[in-house]
Amino acid sequence: QMQLAESGGGLVQPGGSLRLSCTASVYRLGPHTIGWFRQAPGKEREGVSCITARGDGTNYADSVKGRFTISRDNAKDTVYLQMNSLKPEDTGVYSCAAEWDPYTSFCSVDRDAGRYEFRGQGTQVTVSS
């Protein structure tokens, strides 16, 4: 079973940046669509961004468009989420999920993490002064 490990979270001031990593082990990340999700205290989990297996399709939640960038390095079995201009409302536990699909060129941030095959434990991001 694929294992996913998120890293890169932490405490950052408003306006700051963080880069999250989602690294796969046991199986190669290459043939999988990857989604990033976040859950703030007392709120439902929401999709933040996603990227297709070949990197030819990406999507973002409206709340992060223009500030977050998703990318992947299949040789390193890692997907990145570059987060700039962070706001307090970006605070939450960020997790990644993977679904085998080497063919699609489209992914949706509305696809719930529970529908992905594999999910990581998450990393905490706190945006506060």
C-alpha positions in Angstrom: 0.0 0.0 0.0 1.3 3.4 -0.9 2.4 5.6 2.0 2.3 9.3 1.8 4.2 11.7 4.0 3.6 15.4 4.2 6.3 17.8 5.4 7.1 21.5 5.4 4.4 22.9 7.6 5.0 25.3 10.5 4.2 28.7 11.9 4.5 31.6 9.5 3.4 35.3 9.7 0.7 36.7 7.4 2.1 37.4 4.0 4.8 34.7 4.4 5.4 31.6 2.4 5.7 27.9 3.0 6.4 25.0 0.6 4.7 21.7 1.5 5.9 18.4 0.2 4.0 15.1 -0.3 6.4 12.2 -0.7 5.4 8.7 -1.6 7.0 5.4 -0.6 6.4 1.7 -1.3 4.8 2.6 -4.7 5.9 5.2 -7.2 4.0 8.4 -7.3 4.2 8.8 -11.1 0.9 7.2 -12.2 -1.2 9.0 -9.6 -3.3 12.1 -9.5 -2.5 14.0 -6.3 -4.8 16.2 -4.3 -4.0 18.6 -1.5 -6.6 19.2 1.2 -6.8 21.2 4.4 -9.0 21.2 7.5 -9.3 24.1 9.9 -10.5 23.6 13.4 -14.2 23.3 13.5 -14.5 23.2 9.7 -15.0 20.6 7.1 -12.0 19.4 5.1 -11.7 21.2 1.7 -9.8 20.6 -1.4 -7.0 23.1 -2.0 -5.4 21.9 -5.2 -4.7 18.9 -7.4 -2.4 17.8 -10.2 -2.7 15.0 -12.7 -0.1 12.2 -13.1 1.7 13.8 -16.0 1.4 17.3 -14.6 -0.6 18.4 -17.5 -3.7 19.3 -15.5 -3.9 21.4 -12.3 -6.8 23.0 -10.4 -7.1 25.3 -7.4 -9.7 26.3 -4.9 -10.9 29.9 -5.5 -9.6 30.9 -2.1 -6.0 30.1 -3.1 -5.8 30.9 -6.8 -2.9 33.2 -7.6 -1.2 32.4 -4.2 -0.6 28.7 -4.3 1.2 26.6 -6.9 1.2 22.9 -7.2 4.0 21.0 -8.9 5.5 17.5 -9.0 8.8 15.8 -9.5 8.0 12.2 -10.3 11.6 11.2 -10.2 11.6 12.1 -6.6 8.1 10.7 -6.0 7.1 14.1 -4.6 4.4 16.7 -5.1 4.9 20.2 -3.8 2.5 22.9 -2.8 4.1 26.4 -2.8 2.0 28.7 -0.7 2.7 32.5 -0.9 0.9 35.5 0.6 -0.4 33.3 3.4 -3.4 34.5 5.4 -4.7 33.5 8.8 -7.6 31.7 7.1 -5.1 29.4 5.5 -4.4 27.8 8.9 -5.2 24.2 9.1 -3.9 20.6 8.8 -2.8 20.1 5.2 -2.8 16.6 3.8 -2.3 14.9 0.4 -4.0 12.0 -1.2 -3.3 9.9 -4.3 -5.4 8.1 -6.8 -4.1 5.8 -9.6 -4.9 7.4 -13.0 -2.0 7.8 -15.4 -4.3 8.9 -18.3 -6.4 11.9 -17.2 -5.6 15.5 -18.0 -8.1 16.8 -15.5 -8.6 16.8 -11.8 -11.1 18.5 -9.5 -10.6 20.1 -6.1 -14.2 19.1 -5.4 -13.3 15.4 -5.3 -13.3 14.5 -1.6 -10.2 13.1 -0.1 -12.2 10.0 1.0 -12.6 9.0 -2.6 -8.8 8.9 -3.2 -7.1 5.5 -2.7 -4.3 6.6 -0.4 -4.0 9.5 2.1 -1.3 11.0 4.3 -1.6 12.0 7.9 -1.1 15.7 7.3 1.1 18.6 8.4 0.1 21.6 10.5 0.2 25.1 8.9 -0.4 28.0 11.2 -0.5 31.6 9.9 -0.4 34.0 12.7 1.4 37.1 13.9 
